[in-house]
């Protein structure tokens, strides 16, 4: 299969497939003319990676999960540990987002939103005390 076929079947864009090849997650064969030749196994790996990335797993988590997926002697406890770690990070992000939402909702509520120049939203954003917690990264 060529990269277009495998992209269509796996749901992973060709650009992403090239990136996965570059970082060693997939290793398609190369034909004599240099074109990538994907096997059925590559298609399964790409579908696996696409689903894992859709669930928000990091590239490193994907690398580890893929290694476990391919290891017939794996212990499911290792897989669960990776998934639990990711779930914990998701819960932390949700908590941060809920806090951000609460703060912003309060600011929006306190702003009259009229023709006057005073604005509690801008005052809060410009305040030095306004929220050391606002500087937490939620990426």
C-alpha positions as CSV (number, residue, x, y, z in Angstrom):
1,X,0.0,0.0,0.0
2,X,1.2,3.5,-0.7
3,X,1.0,6.4,1.8
4,X,-2.3,7.7,0.4
5,X,-4.0,4.3,0.8
6,X,-2.7,3.8,4.3
7,X,-3.7,7.3,5.3
8,X,-7.2,6.8,4.0
9,X,-7.6,3.4,5.6
10,X,-6.1,4.3,9.0
11,X,-7.6,7.8,9.2
12,X,-4.1,9.2,9.9
13,X,-3.0,12.1,7.6
14,X,-0.1,11.4,5.3
15,X,1.9,14.3,6.9
16,X,1.5,12.6,10.3
17,X,2.5,9.3,8.9
18,X,5.7,10.8,7.5
19,X,6.3,12.3,11.0
20,X,5.7,9.0,12.7
21,X,8.2,7.4,10.2
22,X,10.7,10.2,11.0
23,X,10.6,9.5,14.8
24,X,10.6,5.8,14.3
25,X,7.1,4.8,15.3
26,X,6.5,3.1,11.9
27,X,9.1,1.8,9.5
28,X,7.6,1.1,6.1
29,X,9.6,-0.7,3.5
30,X,11.0,1.3,0.6
31,X,10.7,0.2,-3.0
32,X,13.6,0.5,-5.5
33,X,12.4,3.9,-6.6
34,X,12.3,5.1,-2.9
35,X,8.5,5.1,-2.4
36,X,7.1,4.0,0.9
37,X,5.5,0.5,0.8
38,X,3.2,-0.1,3.8
39,X,2.3,-3.6,4.9
40,X,-0.9,-4.7,6.7
41,X,1.0,-4.5,10.0
42,X,1.9,-0.9,9.3
43,X,-1.8,-0.1,8.8
44,X,-2.7,-1.6,12.1
45,X,0.1,0.3,13.9
46,X,-1.1,3.6,12.3
47,X,-4.7,2.9,13.3
48,X,-3.5,2.1,16.8
49,X,-1.5,5.4,16.9
50,X,-4.4,7.4,15.5
51,X,-6.7,6.1,18.2
52,X,-4.2,6.6,21.0
53,X,-3.5,10.2,19.8
54,X,-7.2,10.9,19.6
55,X,-7.4,9.9,23.3
56,X,-4.6,12.4,24.0
57,X,-1.7,10.1,24.7
58,X,1.7,11.7,24.3
59,X,4.1,10.5,21.6
60,X,6.2,8.9,24.3
61,X,3.1,7.1,25.8
62,X,2.2,6.0,22.2
63,X,5.7,4.6,21.8
64,X,5.5,2.7,25.0
65,X,1.9,1.5,24.3
66,X,2.9,0.4,20.8
67,X,5.9,-1.6,22.2
68,X,3.5,-3.3,24.7
69,X,1.0,-3.9,21.9
70,X,3.6,-5.8,19.9
71,X,5.0,-7.7,23.0
72,X,3.1,-11.0,23.4
73,X,4.8,-11.4,26.9
74,X,3.5,-8.0,28.1
75,X,1.8,-7.5,31.4
76,X,-1.5,-5.6,31.3
77,X,-0.4,-3.9,34.5
78,X,2.1,-2.0,32.4
79,X,-0.5,-0.8,30.0
80,X,-2.8,0.1,32.8
81,X,-0.1,2.2,34.5
82,X,0.4,4.3,31.4
83,X,-3.3,4.8,30.9
84,X,-3.8,5.7,34.6
85,X,-1.0,8.2,34.4
86,X,-2.7,9.8,31.3
87,X,-6.1,9.8,33.0
88,X,-4.6,11.6,36.0
89,X,-3.1,14.3,33.7
90,X,-6.5,14.7,32.0
91,X,-8.2,15.1,35.4
92,X,-5.7,17.7,36.4
93,X,-6.3,19.6,33.2
94,X,-10.1,19.4,33.7
95,X,-9.6,20.8,37.2
96,X,-7.4,23.7,35.9
97,X,-10.0,24.4,33.1
98,X,-12.8,24.4,35.6
99,X,-10.9,26.9,37.8
100,X,-10.2,29.1,34.8
101,X,-13.8,29.0,33.8
102,X,-15.0,29.9,37.2
103,X,-12.6,32.9,37.4
104,X,-13.5,34.1,33.9
105,X,-17.3,33.6,34.5
106,X,-17.0,35.8,37.7
107,X,-15.2,38.5,35.7
108,X,-17.7,38.4,32.9
109,X,-20.5,38.7,35.4
110,X,-18.9,41.7,37.1
111,X,-18.4,43.6,33.9
112,X,-21.3,45.9,32.9
113,X,-20.4,45.6,29.3
114,X,-21.7,49.1,28.5
115,X,-20.4,52.3,27.1
116,X,-18.2,53.2,30.2
117,X,-14.5,52.6,30.0
118,X,-14.1,50.8,33.4
119,X,-13.9,47.1,33.0
120,X,-13.2,44.6,35.8
121,X,-12.0,42.0,33.2
122,X,-9.2,44.4,32.0
123,X,-8.4,45.4,35.6
124,X,-8.0,41.8,36.7
125,X,-5.8,41.0,33.7
126,X,-3.6,44.0,34.5
127,X,-3.4,43.3,38.2
128,X,-0.2,42.0,39.7
129,X,-2.1,40.2,42.4
130,X,-4.8,38.8,40.1
131,X,-3.8,35.3,40.1
132,X,-0.6,33.6,40.5
133,X,-2.7,30.5,39.6
134,X,-3.6,32.1,36.2
135,X,0.0,31.4,35.1
136,X,-0.4,27.6,35.3
137,X,0.0,25.9,32.0
138,X,-3.0,23.9,30.7
139,X,-1.5,22.8,27.4
